[in-house]
Amino acid sequence: MPLQNLSAAGLLLLFLSFACSPDRPSATADLDELNGYYASPQGSSDSVTLVMDTIAGPEIVPSPACLAVLPTGEVFVGVDKMGSLGKEPGFGAIVRLVDSDNDGKYESHTEFTKVDNPRGIMAVGDRVYVLHTAFEGNDDVATGMDLVVYEDQDHDGVADGPATPLVKHLSSPTPLQERGTDHATNGIRMGIDGWIYIAVGDFGFHDATDRAEKKMTMLGGGIVRVRPDGTGLEVYAHGTRNIYDVAIDPFMNIFTRGNTNDGGGWNVRFIHYLQSGEYGYPTLFKHFTEDILPALVDVGGGSGTGSYFMDDDRWPARYNHVPMMADWGRNQLYIHRVERDGPSFTQAEEEFIELPQITDVDLDGSGRMFLGAWDGAGYRGSPDKGYVVKVTPANWKYEPFPDLKAATVPQLGQLLQAGNSVTRFHAQQELLTRPQAEAADAAWAVASDPSLSLAARVAGVYTYAQIACATGTEKLEELSREDKMREFALRAMADRKDCLAEVPLEPYLTAVHDPNPRVQAAAIVGLGRLGKLEAAETLLEVTVPATVKAPEGEAEGPHATPNSSIILPHLAVRSLVELGAVEESVQAIDDNPELALWALQYFHDPAAVQGLITGYETHDHPELKKDILQTLARLYHQEAPYAGDWWWSTRPDTHGPYYKGMTWEASPRIREFLVQEATKADAEQKSFFARLNERYRLEITELGSTDALAEGTTEAEVDLAAIANEKGEVGKASIEDVILALADLEGDPARGKELFVDQGCNACHSIDKGEAMKGPFMGQIGSIMTRDQIAESILKPNASISQGFASYLIETREGEAYVGFITAESADALTIRDMEGNSTTLKKANITNREELPTSMMPVGLANALSFEELASLVNFLAQQK
């Protein structure tokens, strides 16, 4: 039919069918609602009053390491009196707190179950998922960490019986036994996609085993996930240090607050995760940043713990639609205001709620926020420290949560549309238990309704996908033709590998070139998950931008600077590796050498090596030939198999690209070829081979060397016996390593008394009551603090401020200022004593400003020059002062 005979409506339909046909990408992207979701609200700088109430103290919940809340308000607190460095069993429990009349007072509690080192809790209906340290033998030695589920079907607040294991051995046993749960596996949270996401510390794990007997090993940290029944265990992202928890938004964006080496400043990095991404710790994140996805920001020192993504329209707009990150080291719950940037985000950090050594955060179905405070319980836990608080906006009103068990399927479908993620999630979980056909229809009605919010529709998509599995593919493919929903439909179709039977390849191939970068990312990841090698050709069309480049020499690359342009090629490489596309990548050296070579450096396959050598010999372009040589050099070693029997310590070798590199079957061929080419090289080219030799630690003598100093050429391990008496080791070690070392050192109190003077401690502290009082009195410190606490107060003086030694700034009407400790106070006057021991009494009527200082008057680092033995002597001397 001639075009001139078509009506306007007919032309539009023809255009839409042409633009959205299976073999042609959409011409448009619909990101307005998603962008608006994250946009900072107007007037966001206005302060909002929050109400904070303590609901349980150390007599009920000492050392609260984690917590989780049912939508109806019951709070499950993980009590861990063993702490991060303790190694004995029998000091942990899950305590359930109840406010039965919702008057704000949690008047009853039960010990839900005993469990060692609880590190993650997720409460769903009658089930409580717990991640904890396991002691399976009779010798009180940790055997790993397990994810288990308890049930409470009679609702008496006590687990019905023993837990059902879901995943066993989720932490490497040797470092767990030698060090404690310090860098082990931590928080858990279930997303709207139905997966349980697990924050794995950099102990990693060996032979973690799910309920289907699938075994998996991971060197280092990252995020893994598993289905609620304990099947389908898989790595979601890899290459982080010591992440403690995950925050998940309604669109399945995942965020954490982790950190870098202790030796690198123990800095905190805020990270947005993309599925299959490599984040590079510790072998790539400094010197091979061209291979990683960077963090969004490095905010300096701290220690990230619990996290939560706030999605609750009952909270002030200023605090809504933001990741919230607890920082134990900074005593602060932070907000990160994220703004979409391509497939990822940029961010702006701001302080939100101050709480001493905050550990975790969660929300119930009425909008009540709950926070755990470690409050100085120390590295080995304490029966006398810690508490849990409830936080609400000043104008908050209690809303009873619906009885999900009594709700009909249509009512659950309505709850799936709620304006908060807690209600949507728990309505979904109940809907999954209902008759399949009716539940699927209710979920699909939400997913396909364009009048509903994007968050509600995405909840509908993932609910439908979980119910329908492979039989839902046709409808999800249909939904993928809608611009706004394409990303989520594609992700849902490829989400579960046991539901892929009917998933077509074409929508993913088409979406690789979609105008929406988030759709492109979903398509690229999906192609890797579908496992069809014919997708490699399309993946190899993804271009590598100029921003993907290696750092110069030994310079540290931009591992905490957003770079959205690196994401799509990075994900394409990960999918090519997942597909095993060796031959396809070799063939693509001609057409897209940057991406092809990037992928080939991960293929430890003789065919890859031979293809690279052939490519080198058949190409004349000098830069391409250099890139091929770099790829061969990278392939010379591979990472040694990991058996969970070692850990790289708090200050690992960060040179990379492998931690324990070893040669493999094609290494002799690579060596032969590199030496052959180096022998033929001129002086300038020989310099290039020497740099290859050093950058990739080849140790091939014939390639020569330069004068550049390679960082950390030996593996960095902590040998306490060898270094205990070396001067200055305190300043070189992490505080956790110092605490562990002191446990095995008695020290000499007589020498400690000398050090008390030599280190200048007596300038600010008195031992005898007859001396002039200066700073905090040390004459009875041994009856107040344990050895660990004394050591921590020396190494981290700011950590002890809340224990009664706060310093103040006092300003008067005469313009005078005093800094010191308030030693006496009446209704009319106070006395302040400075660090020289001088006391001044001031009339309160004359005071214009009284301000508690956030930092201790004691300088940090006074003990840095000591050996471990010397610090043990000083600590033991102080511990004897009673």
N, C-alpha and C positions, 0 to 999 in steps of 0.2 A: 504494500500500500504506500503510495506517495506520502511523504511527511506532511505536505500541505493539506491533506485530507484528514489529518488527526486533530482532535480537539486539544485544547490546552491541557485538560486533565489527562488525556491519552498520552500526550508528549511527556508529561511529568512521570506517568507510570512507566513509560518506555525508558526514560532516563534513569529512574530508580532501579529498574530491573537490570539495566545495563551496568550501572555503577556498582550494584551490590551482587552481581552474578558471581557464582562460586569461583570463577577463574580470573576475576578482576577485583583489585582492592577498592574499598570505598573511597570516594573522593572527599569525604568530610569526616571531621572528628567532633564529637559533642562532649566537651570537657567543662562546660560552664558550671554545672551543679557540683562536680567534684572540686573544681577550683574554689567555688564559693564555700564549700564545706570547711576548708582549711583556712579561709580568709580571716584575718584578725578582725573582730567586731568593732564597730564604731564605739568610741568611748572606752576602749579596752584599758586605758591607763587609769581609769577611775578605780579606787580601792573598794573592795567589797569585804564586809565584816564576816569573819568565820567564827564559829563557835566550836571550841575543842573541849572535850570532857574525857577524863581517864575512866575507862570502864573496867580495867583489871590491872592490879599491880603485881609486884614480884612474889607476893604470897600465893598467887594463883598461876601467873604466867611468867616465871623467871626466864631470862634469856630467850625472848621470842625471836626465833630466826626467820619465821615466815608465817603467813596467815592466809586464810581464804574465807569467804562469806557466802552463805546461801542467800538466795534472793529474799527469803523471809526474815533474814537478819541474824541467824545463828552464826557465830564467829568461831572458826576452827584455828587454833593457834599452835604452831609448831614450837614446843619448848625444847631447847637444846642446851642443857647445862654442861655438855661436853665441849661446846664451842668449836672453833675452826681448827685448833691445834690439839685438842684433847683426843685421846685414842681409846678410852675405856668405854665399854658398853654399859647400858643401864641408866643413863642420865637424860633420856629424852622421852617425850610424850606428845600426843595431840590432845589439847584441852579445848572443850566446847563451851562457849559462853552463850548464855541465853537471857534475853530481855523479854519475858513472856507477855508483859502488858504494854510493851513499847513506850514506856515512860522515860526512856533514856538511861535507866539504871539496870545494869546486867546483874540481876539478883541471884542467879544460879549458874553453876558450872558442873561439868562432869569430865572425868578423864576418859576421853573417847577411846584411846588405846595407848599402849606403851610402844615407842618406836625410837630407834637411835638416830641421832643427827637428822631430824626432819629438815629438808631443804626446799621442798616444794609441796604445796597442797592445792587441790582443786576439788570443790564440792559441787556435785551435780545430783539433785534429787536425793535418793537414798544412798548414793555412792560418794565416797571420799577417796580421791586419788592422792597418793603420798609418794614422794621420792625421798629415800632415806639411805643411810649407811647400813649395810647388812653384815651381821656376824653369824656365819652359818656353822662354824665349828664349835668345839668346846674349849678352845684356847684363847678366847677373848681377843681374836685378831680379825680386823675387818677383812671381808672377802670381796667387797665391791659395793656398788650402790644399786638399789633396785627401785623400779617403779611398780607400785602395787595398788590395789583398790580394796577398800573396806566397804562393807554394807551395814546399814542400820535400818532394817525393814520394820522393826518394832518401834522405832522413833523414841528410844529411851535415852538417847545421847551417848550410848556405848556401842562400839562395834560389835556386830553379831557374833563374830568369831575371828579366826585368823584371816589375814589378807590373802587375796588371790594375786599371785605375781603376774605382771604383764610383760615387763622387760627386766632381765637380770643382767648384772655385771656392767652397769652403765658408768663405771669409773675404773681406771687402771688400779689394780690391787696394790702394787708395790709402793707407789708414792702415797697412796691412801694409808697404808700401814705405817710408813716411815714418817709421814708429816701430819696426818689428820685430814679433815675434810676441807682444808683451806682452799685448794684450787680444783675441787672436784665438781661433780655435776649438781646443778642447783634448781632454780625455779621451773615450774611447769604452768602452762596455761592452755586452755582449749580455745581454738578459734571457731568462728562461725562456719568454717568448712568441716568441723567435726574432728580435726586432728589435735592431738595433744602435742604441743611444742615444748621442747626441753632445752634449757640453757646448759650447755656442757662447758665446764671450765677446762683449762688447758692441761689437766691430767689426761684428758682423752679417755679412751676405753679400748679394751681388747676383748673380742668375742662376746660383745653384748648380744643377748639372745632373746628374741620375742617369743610369743606364745605359739607361733607357727614353726619354731625352731630355726628361724632365720638368724644367722650370725653376722655380725658386722664389727669392724675395727676402725677406729679413728684416731690418728695421731694428732694431738692438740685439740683445741676447742672449737666450738661452733654451735649450731642449732640442729638438733635431730627431731624427728616427729614420728608418732605412732598412732594407730587407730585406737579408739577407746577400749576395744576388745583385746588389745595387745598384739595386733598383727600389723604387717606392712611397715615395719621399722625402716626408716631411710634418713639419709643426711639431707637437710634442707639448705644449709649454708655452712661454710668452713672457714677457719682462719682467724679466730678471735682468741683473746687471752682468757680472762677470768670473768666472763659474764655471769650474772646472778639470776636474771629473770628476763622475761620477754613481755613487751607490750604489743598488743595486736589491735589494729583499728577495724572498723566495720568492712573495709575493703581489702582486708588481708595484707595490709602493710605491717611489717614487723620491725620493732625498734628495740635496741638495748643500750645500756650504758656500761661499757667495759673499760679496760685500761691497757696501758703499755707496760714495758718492763719496769720493775722497781728501779733498776739501774738507769732507765731512761726518764726518770722523773715520776714514775707511777702515775702518769697522766691519764685523765679520763677521756675516752672517745665516745661520742654519741653516733650510733650507726643505724642506718636504714638497710634492711636486708632484702635482697632479691633472690628468689629461689635459684639454687645451683651456684650462687656467687661464691667467689674465693676472696677472702678479706686479708689473707697473707701473713698472719702472725705465726711464728716469729721470723720465718725464713724469707718472706717476700716484701713485708710491709715497709722496709727501709730502703733497700737497694734495688728491688725489682718491682717498683710500684706500677710499671707498665702492665704488669700481670694481674693486678688486683682491682677490686672495687674499693674506693676510699671511704673512710668514715666521713660524716658530715661536718664534724668539728672536733678539735682537741681543746678542751676547756681547762687544762691544767690539772693539778694534783687533786686526788680524791679517791673514792672507792665506791663504784656503783653497786647497788643492791636491788631491791624490789622495783617493779615498774608496772604501769597501768596506762591504758589509753582511755581518757575520759570521753565518754559519749553519753551524755545525759542532759536533755533539754531542761531539766528542773534546776540545773546549776547555772550560775551567772554565765553569760556568753563569754566573758573574759577567760573563764576556766574550762570552757567546753571545746571539744574537738581537738585536743592536744595530748601528746604523750607526756606522761608524768613519770619522772625518774628519781628514785630515792638514791641519795649519796651518803653512805655510812660515814665516810671520812670527813664530809663537810657538814653533817648534821642538818641536811636540807632535802626537802622534796622539791625538785625542779620541774619547771614547765619548759618544753622545747616547742616553740611556735614554728610549725613546719609549713612550708609553702612549696607547692608542686614545681618541680624542675625536670622536665622531660619525663623519664620513667621513674624518677626519684624525687628528692626534695632538697631544699636548703632549710636552714633552721636559725632560730634566735633563742638563746637560753635566758631564762629569768628565774629568780628565786620565788618560791611559793609558800611552803610551810617549813618552819624550823622545828626540828625534833632531834634530841640527842641520839646519835648513832642509829638513825632510822633504818629499819630492815626491810619492811614490806608495806604494800598498799593494796587495798581492794575496795569494791563498792557493792552494796546490796541493792535489792530491787526497789527500795524506797529512796535511793539516792544518798544513803549514809555512807561516808567514807571511813575506813578503818586503817590505822597505821600502827606498826610495831616499832617500839623503841628499845634498842639494845642497852642504851643508857649506861655504858661503862661496865658491862658484864665481862669484859676482857676476852682474850684469845682462847681461853679454856672454859668459858661460860661461868655463870655464877648463880647460886640459889637466891641471891639478895638483890639482884638488879634486873631492870626491864619492866616494861608495861605496855599496854595497848590503849590507844585513844580512838575516840569517835569524833569526826569532824563533819559539820554541816554548815551551809550558808545561814546567815542570821535569820533570813525569812523562810527557812525551810519548814515544811509541814509534812508530818508522817502520812504516808499513803499505804494502806494495807496491800500486800502483794496478792494477786489472784491465786486461788486454789487451782493449780494446774491439773491436778489429778481429777478434779470435778469438772473441768472445762470440757466443752464439746470440741470437736475438730474445727468447726467454723470459728468458735471463740479463740482457739489457739491460732488460727489464721489471722484473726484480728490482732492478737498480741504480737504476732510476728511483724506487725507494722508499727510497733511502739516507738516512741521518741527517745529510747535509751537502749544501749546494747545489752544490758543485763536482762531485761524483759525479753528482748528478741531471742537471745541465746537460750534461756531456759524454756521459753515457749517452743523453740525448735527441738530441744532435747526431749520434751514431752511428746511433741508431734511425731517424733521418730518411733515412739512406742505404740502408736495407734495403727489401725488397719491400713495396710499399705496403699491401696488404691485411693481411699478417701483422703488420706494424709497427703499423698502426692498431688491430688487435685487442689487441695487447699494451698499447698506451697507454690504450685504453678500459678495459681490465680494471683498471688502476691508478686511473683517474679515477672509476670508478663503485663502487669498493670502500669502503664506509663504515667498515671496520675499520682502514684505513690513516690515517696522519697527514694533516693538512690540506695541509701543504707537498708531500707526495708526490702527493696527489690533484690539486692545482693543476698540478704538473708534468705529470701525466697528461693533464689537460684541454688544456693548451697544446700538448703533443706531438701529441695526437689532432687538434686543430684545424689544426695546420700540415700534417699528413699528409692529412687528409680534405678540407680547404677547404670548399667549398659542400656537398659530399655529406655532411658531418658535422653539418649543422644539426639534423636531426631528433633525433639522440641528445643533442646539447648542449641543445636545447630541453627534452628530457625531464629532463636533469640540473638544469635551472634550476628545476624544481619542488621540489627539495630545499633547505630553508632554508640549510643550511651552504654549499652550492655555488652558490647562485643568482647571487651577485655574479660569480663567476669564469666561469660558463657564459655569462652575458650579455656580459661583456667579451670572451670568446673568440669568440663568434658575430659580434660587430661589429668585430673587431680589424683585419681586413684588407679593404680596400675591393674587392679583386678576388675576395672570397669571399662577397659579400653577396646573391647572386642568390636564394637560398632562405630568407633570414632573415625570419621574420615580424615584424610590427610589434607585435602584441598583447602578447607577454610584456614588452616594454619599456614600453608604455603602462600596463600593470598595475603594473609594479614601481616606477613613479614614486611610488606611494603605499605602498610596502613599509614594514614596521616597522623594517627594518634600514637605517640611513642610508647605509651603504656600497653596498647594493643600489640605493638610490635614485640615488646618484651614478653608478653604472655604467649605470643605465637612462637617465638624463638625457643623459649623454655619448653613449651608444649611439644615442639618437634623432637626435642631430645627425649622427652618422656614417652612419646609414641613409639620410638624405637625402630622407625622405618628408614633404612639407609638411603632410599631415594630422595629423602629430604635434604641430604647434604648439599646437593647442587644449589638449592635455594639459600641455604644457610651461608654458603660460600659467596653469595652476592652481597653480603653485609660489608660495608666499607669501614675501614679503620681511619679515624680522624688523626690530624697532626698532633692532637693533645696526648696521644698514646706514645710516649717516648720514655726511654730509660734515663734515670738520673745520671749525671756526669760523674765518672770516677767513683769515689766512695761517698758521694753526697747522699744525704737522706732525701728520698723522694716525697711527693705530696700525698701522704697516706691519710690525711684528715682534711682534705680540701674537696668540696663537691666537684664532680666532673661528670655531668650527665652524658657527655658525648662518648665516654668510654664504655657505657653500660651495654649497649646493644652488641657491639663486637665482642665484648667479654662474654656475654651470655651465648652468643653464637659459637664461640670457641668451646664453652662448656658443653653445649649440645653436640657439637661435632665429636668431642671426646666421648661423650655418652654413647653416641652411635658407632664409635670405632671407625670413623671415616678416614682411614689411612690413605688408601688409594685415591680417593676423591680429593683429599687435601694436597697430595703430591701433584695431581693433575692441575690443581688450581694455582700452582706456583706461577704459571704463565699469566693468568688473568687477574688474580687478586693475591699477590705474593704476601702482603702484610698479614692478612687474616690466615692464609694457608700456613705460613711459617709459624705464626702464633699457635695455631692448633697442633702443628707437627712437633713442637717442642715437648708436648705431653705424651707422644706416642713412642713408648719404648718397645718398638717393633722393628725387627730387621728390615722389613719392607719400607718403613719410613726412612731409615738410615740410607738404604740403597737409593731410594727415590731422591733424597736430598743430594747425595753425591752425584747422581746422574744429572740432576738439575744444575748443579754447580758447573759441571763439565760442559753442559749444552748452552749455558747463558753467558753473555759477554758483558753485561752491565756490571760495573765494579761494585756499586752499592748493593745490588741484589746478591752478588757473590759473597760479599761480607756478611749479609744477613743470613745466608745459608750456612756459612761457617759458624756464626753465632748459634744457630739452631743446633748444629751438630755438636758444638761444645756443650750446650745445655743438656743434650741427650747422653753425654759421655757417662754421667752418673745417674742413678735413680735412688729414690729414698729406700733405705733398708727396711725390711719387714719389721713391724712393731708388735711386740708381744706383751705390752703392758708392764714391763719389768724395769722401766726407768722413766725419769722425768727430767726436763731440761733446766730445772731450778727457777728461781725468781728472776734470774738475769741470764737468759739463754743467749747463745751465739746468734746474732741477728744478721750475719753476713748473707746467708743463703747461697744458691737457691734451694739447697737441700740441707737438712739438719744432720742426718747420718747418711751421707752419700756412699753408694757402693757401685762398683762396676757391674755390668751385666753382659749378656752374650754378644752384643754388638759393639761393646766398648773397644775391643782390640781393632776392629775395622775402622772405627772413628779415629782412634789414636794414629793408626797407620796413615790415614788420609790427611789428618791435620799436620802430622810431621812431614809428610811428603810435600804438602803445599808450603809449609813454613821453610823447608829447605830451598825451595825455588824462589822465595820472596826476596825483594830488595830490602834496604835498611828500614824504610818507612813501613813496609808491610810486615817486617819482622816485629816491629813495635806493636802492631795490631795483634799478632799471635801471642806476644807476651802478655798483653792486656787480657786476651781471652783466657790464657792460662791462669791468671790471677782472679779475674772476675768469677770464673766458674770453678776455681779450685781444682784444676785438672791434675796438677803436680806431674806434668809431662816435662821432663828436663829439657828436651830438645826444643821446646817452644820458648824457652827463656823466661825472663822476668823483668819487671820495671822496678823503679825505686818506690812505688806506691806501697803504703802500708795497708795490708788487708786487716779488716776489723775482725777480732775474735777468731783467730785461725785455729784455736783449739776449743773443744767443747767445754762450755762453762758449767761445771758442776760444783755443788757446795760440799766440800770435804771438811766437816767440822773438826775432826781430829787433827788434820794437818794444819789448819789455820787458827786454831784456838788461841795460840800464844803469839800470833803475829800482830805487831802494833798497827793500830788503825783499822782493824777489821770491822769494828762497830759501824764506822762511817761508810763502809763499802757494802754492808749487808742490808737486806730488808729487815724490817722490824720483826716479821714472823720468823726469819732465820735466826735472829738474835734470841728471841724468846725460846726457840727450840734448843739453841746451843746452851743457854743458861740452865735448862732442865738437867743437863748432864755435867754441870760444873758447880762445885761447891763454893769456890772462891775462898779467900783468906780475909776474914773480917778485920784483922789488924792492918793489912794492906789497904782495905777499904776505908779505914779511918784516915789513913794518909792521903788517899785519893780524894776524900771529902774536902780536904784542905787544898791539895794540889790542883784540883779541877775548879776551885773557886766556889764550891757549894756553900762554904761557911760565910761567904760574903753576904749571902741572902737568907740563909737558914741557920737557926740555932738548934743545938742538940740538948743542951742543959737548960733547965728552967731558970737558972740563975743568970743566964746570958741575956743581953738585950734582945727583945723580940724584934725580928725583921720580917722576912717573908714567912711562909707557912712553917710552923714549928715541927721539927723532925724528931723530937725526943720520944714520941710514941707512935711514929709512923708504922712500925711493925705490927702494932695491934689494930691498925686501921686498914692497911693494904697488904695483899699477898706479894710474894716476890715478883710475879708477873706484872702486877699492877704498879709496883714500884719501878720496875724496869720500863714499863710503858710510859709512866709519868716523866721519866728522865729523857726517854727517846722522843716522846710526843707530848711535851708539856701542855699543849692546848687540850689534849684529851681529858685532862683531869680537872679542868676549870669548874665543871658542874658539880664537883665533889666537895665544894665548900671553900675553894681558894680563888674565888673570882676577884679580879682587881677592878678598881673604879677610877674614873676621872671625875673630880669634884671641882667646879668653878664657882667663884664667889662674886659678890657685887663689886668688890674692889679690883676685879680683873685678875685675881690670882687663881692658879690651877694646881691641883694636887693629884698625884697618881699613886695608888697604893692599895692596901687592904683595910677594910673597915673593921676595926677591932672592938669597938663599943658603940652603942647607939641607944639614945633615949628619945623621948617625945620631942625634946627641944634641941638636942645636939648629937653629934657623932664624932668619933675619933678615927682618923685615918693614919696608917703607918706606912712609910715608904720603904724601899728596899735597903736603905741604909740604917733602918731601925728608928728613924725619927718619927715621933707621933705628934699629930696636930689635932686639937679639938676645935670644931667649928660649930657655930650656931646654925641650926637649920634655916632660920629666917633669913640668914645671910647667903644661903646657897642658891645660885641661879641655875645650875645644871648638875645633875647627878647621873652618870652614865656608866653602866657596866661594860667593861671592855671585852671584845670578842676573843682576844688572845691573851695567853699567859704572859706575865712579866718575865718569866724565865726564858732565856733564848733557846732556840732549837739548835741542836748540834753540839752541846757542851761535851758529850761523851764520844764524839766521833773519832777522837784520836786514841781511844782505848782499845785494847784487845778484848776478846770475849772473856778471858780469865780475869782481867782487871775489872770489867764491868760487873762480873759475878761477885768479885770481892766487895765492890762498892754497894751493890744491892744487898748482899748478905749483912754487911755492916749496918745498913739502914733497917733491914728486917729485924735485927736484934734490938732496935730501939723501941722499947715497950713500956 
